[in-house]
Amino acid sequence: MNILKKNTTTKPLNQNRMKAKEKAKELVYEMSLATDEYGYINTNVHRHKQCAIIAVNEILDIAYWEYMESMGEKEKEYWEEVKQEIINL
């Protein structure tokens, strides 16, 4: 299974949103497109996963500190599940 393949089933963030595993794959893929200061793409999948986890942690931190009540328990659970799926990839 290639986790760096672009996910073409992205759905809006509502009840039809993509599953946590699909979102995890998409985030890792998006991180794989980042280039270094010389314009080279890093092919280290472990690095892509680390970056995706950082992004999810930022979502969780910002939602907690900025919008305390706005992130419902289901939303928090969703992003925690995404984080776990990234780790499992």
C-alpha positions, 0 to 999 in steps of 0.5 A: 500500500502506497501511503503517498498516493493522493486521496481523491475522495476528499469530502467537506468537513461535515457528516460526510467527511472522510474517515480518519484513516483517509484523512491520515493518508491525505495529511502524510501525502500533503507533507510529502509535497513539501520541499526543503530550502533547496527545492528538493522533496524529502522522500523520508516517509517517517519525516512526513508522518512526523510533520502530519502529527505536528499538524494534527497536534496544532489543530488540537492545541489551537482548538483547545486554547482558542475555542475551548467550547467550539471543538466538541468531543466528537471533533476532538475524538476525530482528530485524535483518531486521525493522529493514531492512524498516522502513527499506524501507517 
